[in-house]
Amino acid sequence: MKKLHIYMVLLLAVFSCKNNQDNEKSLLYFVPNQATTIIKTKNLSSFYSNTNSNQITGYFDILKVIKPLNIEQDAIIALKKDTINNIEVLVITPFTEHPFKIDSTINHSSEIFKSNNKNITKTTIGEQVFYSTLTDSTLLIANKPSLLNTPNKRSETNLERKTLLSTSNENSTFSIYLSPEVNDMFSKLFQTQKFTSHTVLDGDISQNSIILNGITKANDSSKSFINIFKNTIPQKNRTSVYAPNDTQSFLSATFNSFLNIAKNIQKTTNDSTETQIPSILETTIEMGQIHHKQGHATLLYTLDGNAAFETLENFEIEEKFREVAIYKLNTPDLFNSVLPIFKTDSLNHFIQIEDAFLFAKNTAILKTIISHYQNNSTLANTDAFVSMMENLNDESSLFLYNSNKGFEQSLQTLFENKQNLSSKGHEASGIQFIYDTDFAHVNAVVKKHKKKPKSNSISEELNITLESPILNNPQLFFNHTNNQKDIVIQDIENNLYLISNTGKIHWKKQLDGKILGNIEQMDIYKNGRYQLVFATPHRVYVLDRNGNDVGPFPLKFKDEITQPLSLFDYDKNKNYRLLITQGQTLLMYDKNGKRINGFTYDKAPKPIITQPKHIRIGKKDHIVFIQGKTLEILDRTGKTRVNIKDEFDFSGNDIYLYNNTFATTTEKGIFVQFDQKGKLSSADLRLKEDHQFCSTSKTLVTLSENKLGIKSKEVELDFGEYTAPKIFYINNKIYVSTTDLQSNKVFLFDSQAKPISNFPIYGNSEMVLDNIDKDPNLEVVVKGSKNSIIVYQIN
């Protein structure tokens, strides 16, 4: 019987794996033969959000096409050009019931017609027109009806792209296949006739970076430039060690044998003429070209500088600069046509720095290189370059680096009609090719560089822009994969976002309504992996960190949920209880979504006006809330634990544990405390009717009009519209915050009511204070403009 059980488990595992493969296979089946670019993503809405928020990718027209799509699942985007070079877009995804986001303020319509025995739905949203059809449970959506035709017979090219796509990483934000036609962009970048054939890249995009990893393969080994590195071994790129820190761009090629490079070049160019190779190249393992405002320089890095120097002929010393000899070379065409991508005309001068030789047309660039090298102010020592190299290999066959200016020039080269493309803030970008047998690994990074902030300062780290205005305050969620914090936010279209602390949108999920109060987190399986837990007016959600519903959730309720979800873990053993408030009624559920019948609280006489809270004093648990004019204190089963006889017109502020009492305030600003026997004590704090109040077990904070009270201290603020004060206890220190929504100022004070240096800062909501990344500095997360989140760092 045990063997049969194991067999069934294995059979189910194989069947599940086959289903996943068949799903991807079925989606790829609908890709047109003529598609030049194919994008795979696990969540189309998240793909749009990430690419749209990035300054570089956010410009492209494809995003305008997919913006109205509401697809939070696997999707393939196929792109092709029509006869007049317009982009045609086909989106392929498993059937989803509501594939479009339709704004009621925008004109929209739909109609159905037949074409080739298919029902085609024409959907018009504003000025955009979509055509869609359902085939074999697969939904096809296109901006041209011709793309919905039955696929043609597959060609060998399609088999090649299918094979390459199978190597993509399932966990990446997206994967992209580039056909031979699209790979012409590499030819433009490196100024060659043909660079490669097929490329597949896995992409990871956040607001401040684009990181790509994958492979490229050339079918025709005799004509594609990438294959000149065949039978060579990549070396460490050293050009950055000699390039000045303000270098615009450099190109570096490495190899263990230039003789093999020369043979491969001969095959690529079909030139039977034997090329005369300068002797110095026989010991050269890197050839680089530095582009600087002072001019261009060609670098040769050799195995032995002194031995290489002996191979040079026909030169003389022209001058010395900082004790380095500058030589005049009488054969300026020495390296002409040696490596096709390097333009080496008129190399009149050269210098030697240890094992490196640098050649140039003029001496100005060589003197600049000498100065920067001696001052340790070369590119390799800059923070931006070091940060970029964290995502790249030290060794590569071919490496192109661009500074901000160089990157803009490359963008203009690739996209001649995209005059508005800008790379502002992207101080360093690089793409490298690492040749391996009959293909090359590709790594690329475009990264905004954050300058090191000054101490005792506040620096803006991120400004994340969403598609729609933000609905609630930003919150944090523990990321168990890296022990850091992610950001959770909801927009007015009830989309919930999980965003990394680097600005990458992990996912976006449509909810049925506004989240009530704070999002809680729990470890439902007791395995260290946390879920988000919260309520909307008619649902209770439990989501894993990938945005997927967990177990039987969401729970659906016909009657309205009127208070935020209360999550209790009485004994800190992860046997969670979920308490739901509906008007005058309390419903208790376990973590599996089952009703706890042992919780027997009767219906309250009056509506419950505060979120029920769990407060433990000693070994006793208390569930506390206010209904009508009465403070209720229950035990775990819902029975009255402390009988409170006094009635008040309560302020609606929460109940807190303060000096071992249950504390809150009345509408008239009276501070009331009840001990565990129900005995009342009170004090008139002279608070106005619309005051705010919060506390820890020993720290009392109030806000009345423009007066902020912290313990016995008082701060007088400018008159404004202030959010409720919040207390943060971090690293044994208490912080108190509030935000003036009129002046958009965020205030932060310590426990002695002294303002934290450099506050107030700009913000438009309650703030969150925490350490959300690996460094020791605290971060502030706050709403910026109506659809943006700002992350500050306190240095």
Order of alpha helices (4+ residues) and beta strands (2+ residues): alpha-beta-alpha-alpha-beta-beta-beta-beta-beta-beta-alpha-beta-alpha-beta-beta-beta-alpha-beta-alpha-beta-beta-alpha-beta-beta-beta-beta-alpha-alpha-beta-beta-alpha-beta-beta-beta-beta-beta-beta-beta-beta-beta-beta-beta-beta-beta-beta-beta-beta-beta-beta-beta-beta-beta-beta-beta-beta-beta-beta-beta-beta-beta-beta-beta-beta-beta
